[in-house]
Amino acid sequence: MKVLVTGVTGQLGFDVARVLKEKNVEVFAANRNDFSLTDYRKAQEVMRKFKPDVIIHAAAYTAVDKAEEEKELAFKVNGEGTRNLAKIAKELDSKFVYISTDYVFPGEGDNFYATTDKTAPLNVYGASKLMGEEAVREILEKYFIVRISWVFGVNGKNFVKTMLRLGKEREELRVVSDQVGSPTYTYDLAKLLSNMITTTKYGIYHATNEGVCSWAEFAEEIFKLSNIKTKIIPIVSEEYPTPAKRPKNSRLDKISLDENGFNRLPHWKDALKRYLEEIEL
C-alpha cells in the first residue's frame, strides 16, 4: 500500500506518517514545499507520479481566530484545496481520508452530536472545513470523513504545551469552563486511521479520545500529572472573548466506529498521561 499524507509538519500529519512507517507502509510525507493545496496542477503532477492507494488529507488552515479576518484564504485552503485533492483522488481511484472538526456543529445543548446531525458552523474556520466535507462527499465514493476535536501531539503547538508553559510562569490561570468536549491525542488517532484505510468501510466518523471535560478540567489534569501547583480559576466564555465564536458543546458520538468494528480511542486522561511521558523524554 502506498499512502500520501498531507500536512506532515502539523500535529496529526506527523503522527500519521510516523505510525504508517512503523507499519512499513510506503509513505509520501507531503508538505507545502512539495505542492500547495491550491495549486491543482502541481498537486496533480506529484500525485500522478507517486500513484497513492490512499490520500490522508491532514493539512488545513487552522488559525481559528485569524480565519475571521482571512476568510478568503481559509475557504481557499480548506474548501477549494480539499476539492482539488478530491478530484485528483477520483482520477487516481485512491481512497481519501479527510480530517474535519467538531466546529462544523453549532455546539448547542449537552447531547453528543451524531455523524448525521445538522451542521451549522459558528465561525469561518468551521464553515471552511464543512466546505471541504461537502466537496469530498460530492466528488468521491471511497472516502472517510473523520471529525476530531481538541487536538494535541508531539509536533507543533497545542493547549497542553501552552498550559505547561504558563503553569511555570504564573501562580493562577483563568480557563474557560463552559466549553465541553474531548481531547484527541494524534498518536492514538493515527493508529485508528492506519487501520481504517485498510478497509472499505467508507463514511463519516467521529474520532476523539473517550470521556469529556471542560478546558478548565483539562488544564487541571495537565497540572496534576505534571505536578504543577498553579491554581485554575474557571471562567465562562464571555469572560474570555475571542474573534471567533467557539461551540460550547463539542461532544461527539462515536457509534459509527462501533458499528463498523473500529476500536474507540483510549480515555483522554490515559492519552494525556502517555503524551506527557513522551514529550518529557
N, C-alpha and C positions, 0 to 999 in steps of 0.2 A: 504493500500500500504506500502511495506517495501522498503526502499531505502538505499543502501550502498554508501557512499561518501568517495572518497579517497582524501588525501591532506588536511585534515581539519585544519592542523596547518598553512596552507597558506591563502592568502587573500580571494580567491574565495571559496575554500572548507569550510572555516569558516562560510562565509555568507550563503552558500547553506544549510549547516546543521542548521544554525540559522533560516532561513526562513522556512524550512521544519518542524522544531519543532514548530514554531509559528502556523503552519497549522495542528498540531497534527499528523504529519506523523511519523511512526516508522522509526528511523534513526540509522544506524550503522555508526558512525563517525570514519573512519579508518585513522590511521597514521602509520608511519614506524615501530612502536613498535608492531602493530598487524600483519603486514606482509610486506615484501619487494616486490616491483613490479616485481623484477627479480627472486623471489623465487616462481615458479609456484605452487609447491606442497603445500606450506604454504598458499598461496593466495586461492587456490582451497579448502583447508580444512576449512578456515574461511568462505568462501562464501557458501560452501555446508551447513554449519551449520546454517547460517543466512537466506539463501534462498531469496535473494533480488528480488523484482519485477523489480527494476531499479538499475543500477550501474551508478553513476555520477563520471566520472574519471577526477578529477581536479588536481591530483598530477602530478608533472613533474620535470624534471631537467630544471631549468630556469635561470641559471647563463650564460647569453648570451656570455659575453666576455671570461669567463673561459672555456666555451664549445670548444673554438678554440684549446685549449691545452688538454682538456679532452674529445676529440671526441668519443673515445670508450665508455666512461661512459654515455655521452649524448645519444648516439644511443641505448645503452643497456637499459637505463631507459625509454626514450621516445618512442623508437621503439619496442624493444623486450618486455619491461614491458607492454606496451599497447596491444601487441599481446597476451601476457599471459592472461590479463583480458578479452580480446575479446573472447578468446577460452572458458574461464570459463562462460562468459555471454551466449555463444552459448549453452553450456551444460545445463545451468540452465534455458534457454529460457527467460533471463532477457533483458529488454530494456537497451540500452547502450548510454550514453552521453559522447562524447569525446571533451574535450576543446582544441581547436587548436589556431592558431595565424595568424595574418597578415603577419608574417615573412615567410610564405610559398610562398609568391609572390615576384617578383624581385623588386617591388617598383619603377617602371618607370612611366614617364608621370604624368598627373594630373587627369586622369579619375578614377571613382570609380570601384574597382575590383568587378566583378560579381563572384558568387559562382562557375561558370563554367569556369572561365578564367584559362589560363595555369599557372601552378605553376612552380616556378624556384627560390628556396631559395638562398639568398646571403651569408648565414652563416651556421655554423654547427647546431646551435640551430634550425633554421628554417627547415633544412633538416631532423633533428631528429624528429621534430613534424610532418612533412609530412610523414615520415616513419610510424608513429603511425596512421595517417589518412588512409594510404594505407592498413595497417593491418585490421583496422576496416571495411573498405569497402570490403575487400577480404573475411573476415570471417562471417560478420553479415549482416542481412537484417533489423533488428529492431534497427537502430542506428540514433542518431542525432550527427552530427559533427558541432560544434559551434566555429567559428573563432572570436577571440576577439583581442583587442589591448590596449596598454597604460593603464594597469590596476591599480586601486587604491582602497583600502579598509581599514577597521579599523585594521585588523590583519596583521602585517608584514611590511616590508619596501616598499616604493614606491616613485615616483617622488614628490608627494605633500609633504610628510613628509620631504624629503631631502631639498626641497625649503624652507619650513618653518624654518628648522634648519639653513640653510645657510643665509637666509634672516635676521636672528637675529645676525649673525656673521660678515656680510660684507656690505659694502656700495654700491657695484655694483657686478653684476654677468654676466658672458658671457654664453649665452644659444643659442643652435642651432636653427636656424630659417628656414632652408630649408628642414626639415623633417616635413611632414604634415600628420596628422591622427586624430583619435577620441579617447579621453579618455573614459575609461569604469569603472563605479562605480560598484564594485562587488555586492553590495546590490541590485541595480536595475537589474543586470544580473541574480542574484539568483532568484528573483521573476519571471523573464521570464522563467528560466529553470524549476522552480517548476510548472509552467503552462504547459510547453512543454511536460513534462514527463507524463501528464495525457492523452495525445493524441497519435495517431498513425501516425502523420504527419512527418514521417521519412525523413531524407535527410541532406543536408549541408546548414548551415545558417551562416550569418554574424550578429553579435550582439554587437554593441557598443552604447554608448550614441550618440544622434543626434548632428549634427554640426561637423565642423572640425577646427583645429587650428595647429599652429606650436608649438614646445616645448617652444619657447620664449613667444608666446602668452598665452600658458597655464600658464607659470610662472608669467606673468604679471597679469593674472586674480587671481591667488592664492594670490599674494601680495596685489592686490586691495581689495579683500574680507577680507583679514586678517589685513588690514591697516598697511602693512609693506612698508617702504619708500625706500627699496633697489632698485637701478636702474638696469634694464635689458638691457644688450648690446647684440643685435642679432649678431650671427656669422654663418658662413657656416660650414658644416660638416667637411670640410678639415682642419678647424682651431681647431677641437676637435677630433683628430684621436683616434680610439678605436680598440682593437684587432679584434672585429667582425664588419663587414660592416653592416650598417643599411639601410633599404629601405627609400628612400626619399618620396615615396608616399605610405601611409598606408590607403588611403581612401577605405572603404568597402561598397559595395552596399547592402542595406537591403531589396531588393524587395522580397526575399524568405520569409521573415517574413510577409510582406503584403499579399502575395499570399496564405499563409496558415492560415491567420486570427489571427496572433500574433501581439500584440501591440509593436510598437517600443519603445525603452527606451527614457526617457526624455532627453532634451538638456544637453550637458555636463556642461554648466555653472550652470544650475539648480542643477545638480547632485553634482557638486563641492561645491556649497553653503550648501547643506544639509550635505555633508560629513564633511565639516569644522565645522559645528554646532555639529555634532555627536562626533568628536574627541576632541572637546573642553569641552564637558560635564564633 
